[in-house]
């Protein structure tokens, strides 16, 4: 049993499961895209809120 684990460890899983590599790559890409979209949305909302607050402050004076 330990011989099988040692052999698998030295070869790496990419040779035995090539789809695992692509799935991992795809998952990383999806997570990156989702994170970028969320950051963009958050920045847009923050900018709008800042503009609203600054606009309210300007009209108060």
N, C-alpha and C positions, 0 to 999 in steps of 0.2 A: 504493500500500500504506500509506504513512504517513497519507494522507488518511482511509482507512478507520479506522485506529487512533485518529486524532485525533477523528473523528466519534463513534466508539464511546465514547471517554473522556469527551467532553462530555455525551453522553446518559446514560451510566451503564448498567450491565448489567441493572438491574431492569426497564427498559422492554423489553429484548429477551428476557431470561430471567426471567420472574416467579417460576417455580418455584425458582430459585436462591436468592431471598430467603427463601422459606418453608423451604427445606431448611436454610439457614444458621441461621434462627431456631430451627428444631426441634433442630438439632445443639447449639446453645447451651443450649437448655432441657434437653436430655438430659444434657449435661455438667454443668450446674448441679445437677440432681437427683441424679446419681451422686455428685458431690462432697459434697453435703449428706448423703447416706446414709452415705458412707464416713466423714465427720467424726463423724456420730452414733454409728456403730458403734465407731469408735476411742475416742471419749469414754466410751462405755459400758464397753468393755473396760478402759480405763485406770482408771475408777472401781472396777470389780470387783477389779482387781489391787491397787489401793491399799487397798481394804477388806480383802483377803486378807492383805496385808503388815502392815497395822495390827493386824488381828485376831491374827496370829501373834505380833507384838511384845507385844500386851496379854497374851496367854496365857503368854508366856515370863516376864514379871515376876510 
